[in-house]
Amino acid sequence: MQILKSIRKVPAGIMIIPLFIGAILNTFAPHFLEIGSFTEALGRKGFPTLLGVYLFCMGTRIHLKATPLILKRGFSILMAKIGIASLIALAVAKLFGGDLWGLSSLAILAAMNDTNGAMFVALTSSMGDENDVGSYVVQNIETGPFFTLMVLSGAGLANVPYMSMVAVIAPLAAGMLLGHLDKDFRELCGPTRSDLVLLFLAFGLGNSIDLKAIVIAGPAGIALGIATCVITGATCIFVDILAGGRGIAGAAASSTAGNAAATPKAVALVDPAYAAIAPVATLQVAASVIVTAILTPLLTTIIWKRVKAKEDLKAAEGV
């Protein structure tokens, strides 16, 4: 049986499928894992530990050694992505009381400010150049709940103690340090092992979700995915071109990362005020992951075709 290959055929399947398996168990057999010891720890109780391990693994893969052009474009796309996500989320919080057509500021911020790295690299590798691919070196920084917590806390929308912020970024920072000091740590925490941790992380996250809430999350989650692709895509394309790119990398950054589905729960662990909306926000972000997995490649292909057409025209005129 090729179970893992089948899972990988689903957009962000390593995150999405275990999450929904956990959610199904929690919805229809909520006490199934509550037998104690290690088995119970695989459920919701083990989520914080697994999140810390995953952030450490991701940290080892963040490299900041790059050419000035890559750094310039990477930071430009990063700030554009986080900036537009923050602007929209804060506008919803201030103007609509934190809820716009069933979408919370938390869900909007979590979905819009974290890019699917694997998809970005795949798209820019096939349609971009080495500078497009390399720009993700900087964008890696947005992985995890840190920026979401920072924006919510800075805007006064979350009560996040200083040490809680330190605790969130500490595993990521430790991974970055060890990954730079020793390449063996980068290999130890490579994509395969990170995916293994993410699989169990997603399952534990799913064990905190009641699928009955999907009736609420469904249409709003689809709308969130469309908005993420269109709004962050347009913004990142514009900024990418201003920074010297062709817009391909900007388009490829218009997705929602699979691990972003863990952000609402992570925020709720730090600030319990978000505990009530975290399950619905998680489903909405998960829906955005799937929707953008479909739309982002289409958007990137459109931009690539336009770029190629212009380059072909210039080449023809130069002959």
N, C-alpha and C positions, 0 to 999 in steps of 0.2 A: 504493500500500500504506500502511496506517495502522499501522505497526509501533509507534511510540511510544504511540499511543492504546491499543493492545492491551496494551502493557506496563503502562500506568497502570491498567488494569482489574484487574490482579492486586494484592492487598494488599501495599503496600511494594514494588511490582514493580521500581522503579528500582534498588532494592538487591538484591532476591531473585533476579531473573532473570539479571542479569550475573554474580552470584555463582555461580549454578549452571552457567552456561555456562563460566565459568572453572574450576569444579570438574570438569566433564566433560572439559575439555581436559587438566587436570592428571592425572586418573585414567586416561584411555585414551591420551593422547598427551602425556606429561609434558615432552617436549623440543620440543614444537611451536613455542614462542615463543623458544627458545634459539638465535637466529640473530644476536644481538648488537644493538648500537645502540638506536635508538628503539623498535623492535618488542619487544625483550626487556624494555625498561624499562616497557612497558605491563603486563607480568606482575607476578610477586611482588616483583621488585626495585624497582618504582616505588611500592609500597604506602606506605612511610613518607612520601614526599614528597606524595603525593596526600592522605594523612590530614591532614598539616599544612595544606595548602591548604583542605581541607574545613572544618577547625576554624576557620580564619581567616574563611571565608565565613559560618559559623554565628555567629561572634562579632559580625559587623557587624549581625546581626539581633536581638541581645539589647538590650532597652530596659529601663532600671530607673526611668524616670520614670513614675510611676503614682500613683493615689490611695491613701490609707492603707488603705482596705478591700481594694483589689486586692492591695496588697503583703502585707497580713496573711493573706489567703486563699491567695495564691500561695506565700508562704513556708511556710505551714502544710501545704499539700498536698505541696510539695517535700520538706520535712523528714520528713513521714509516709512518703512513697514511699521515700526513701533510708534512713530509719530502719528500716522493716520489712524492706527488702531486706538491709540490713547485719546485722540481728539474725538473720535466717534463715541467711544465708550463713556468719556466724561460728559459729552453733550447729552447722551441718553440719561446719565445719572443726574445731571443738573436740570435738564429741561423736561424730562419725562418720569422723574422719580425712580430711575434705575430700571425701568421696564418699558420696552417699546415693542408692542405687538407680541408679547410673550418672550422677548429676548432680553435677558438681563445684561447689565454692563459687564458683569463677570464673564459671561459666555462670549460676548462680542470681543472683549479684550483678549481672552484666552485663544480664540479662534484666529483672530486677525494678526497677532504679533509673533507667531511662531511658524516658520517655514518648514515644509517637508524637505529635509536635506537630501534624502536619497533621490527624490524626484527631481530636485533642483540640479543635482550633479548629473543625473541621467539625461535630463533635457539639454543642459548646457554642453554636455560632452558630445551630444549628437548634432546639435544645431548651432552651438556657439564656438568660441575659441578658448585658449588656455586661460585668458584673463577672465572670461565669463565663469569658467569652472572655479578658478582660484578665488573669486570674490566670496565664495561661501566660507572660506577660511575665517573671515570676520563674522559672517552671519551666524556661525556656530554659537556665538556668545548668547544668542537669544533663546537657546535651548532651556526648557524647564520653566518653573513658575516665578523666577526671580523678578523679571521685568514687570510681570502682572502685579505682583505684590508691591513693587516699588512705585508703580503708577497709582494703584489704589491707595496706598499709604500716603504718598505725597499729595494726593488730592483730598485727603481727609475722608476717604470712603472706606477705609479699613483701619482697624486698630491693631497695628503690627508693632510689637515691641522691638527695640533695636536688636537685641540678641536673637530674636526669631529670624530677622533678616540675615544676620550673620550665619545662623544655623542652616538656612536654606542654601546659601551660596558656598558654605564651607566644603561640602563634598565635591562640588564642581571645581572649586579653586584647588583643592587637594589633588584632584585628578589632573588638572592642567599642569600643576607643578611637577608631579611625578612623570607625567607624559613627556614633558620637556627635558627632564633630567635623565630619563631612561627610556629608550625606544621600546624596550621589552615590555614596559607597562602598557604602551600603546597597543602592542600586539596582543598582550594578555586580555585587554579590554576591547578588542576589535569588534567589528560589526556582528559577528556570529555570537559572541558571548553577550554583547549588549542586547541583542535580540532575545536571547534566552531569558535574561533578567526582565526585559520588557514584556515578554509573554506572561510571566507569573505576576508582574506588576499589574498588567491589564486584568488578569483574572481576579486579583484581589480587589481592584477598583470596581469591577463588575459586581462583586459581592456586596456593594453598598448601593446598588441601583435597583429600583423597582420599575420594571418595564411597563407597568400601568401608566407611568408618567410619559411614555413615548407618544401617547395620544396628544399630549400638550407639546412635546418636543418636535414631532414630525415636521409639520409645515414650517415652523419657525426655524428648525435646524437646516432645512433645505434653503430657505431664504438667506440664512446666515452664510451658507457655503457660496451661494451666488454672489452675495454682497462682498464677501472676502475676496473672491477671485476678481470681480470687476473693479472694486474700489481700491484695494491694495495693489492690484495688478496695474491699473492706470497710473497710480501714484509712483510705484516703483519703476515702471517703464520710463516715465517722464524724468525722474531723478537719475536713472541709469544713463540716459542719453546726455543729460547735463554734465554728468561726471566723466563723459568720454566714451561711454559704451554705445551699443546699438539698440538697446531695449530688450534684447533677448534674455539677459540675466534678470532684468526687472520683471519680465513676464513670468519667468520660471520661479520667481519668489512669491507668486500670488496664491500659494496653497496654504493649507492648514496642516501642521505636523501631526502625525499619529499620536505622539506623546503629549500633545496639547490637551487631549481628553483627560489627562491626569491632573491638569492644572486646577480646575475648580475644586476638586477634593483636597489638593495640597493647600490651596488658599483657605479652605474651611478648617483645616487642621490648625492653621496659624491664627485665624480669626473665626471663632465659632459663629459669629453673626451671619456668615455665609453658608452655614451648615444646611439650612432649609432649602436653599436654591441650588446647591451644588449638584445634587443628582440630576435635576432637569438640565442644568447647564452642561453637565458632562455628556448627556445624550445629544444635546444640540451641537456641541463641539465635535462629537463623533460623527454626526451627520455632515458637518462642514468638511471633515476630513475626507469623507467619501465623495461628496459633491465636487470639491476642488481637485480630487484625484482624477476626475473626469474632465473638468473645465480647464484646469491649468495647462495640461498638454495641448489642448485645442488653442488656447490663447497664445501659447509660446509658438506653436506652429504658424499661426496667422502672422505674428510679428516676424518670424524667421522668413516666411515667404515674401513679405513686404521688403525686408532688408535685402534678400537675395535678388529680388526683382530690380531694386535700385542699383545694386552692385553690378548686375548683368547689363543694365542700361548704360551705366558709366563706362563699363568695359567695351561695350559696342560703340559708344561715341568716341572712345579713345583710339579705336582701330582706324 
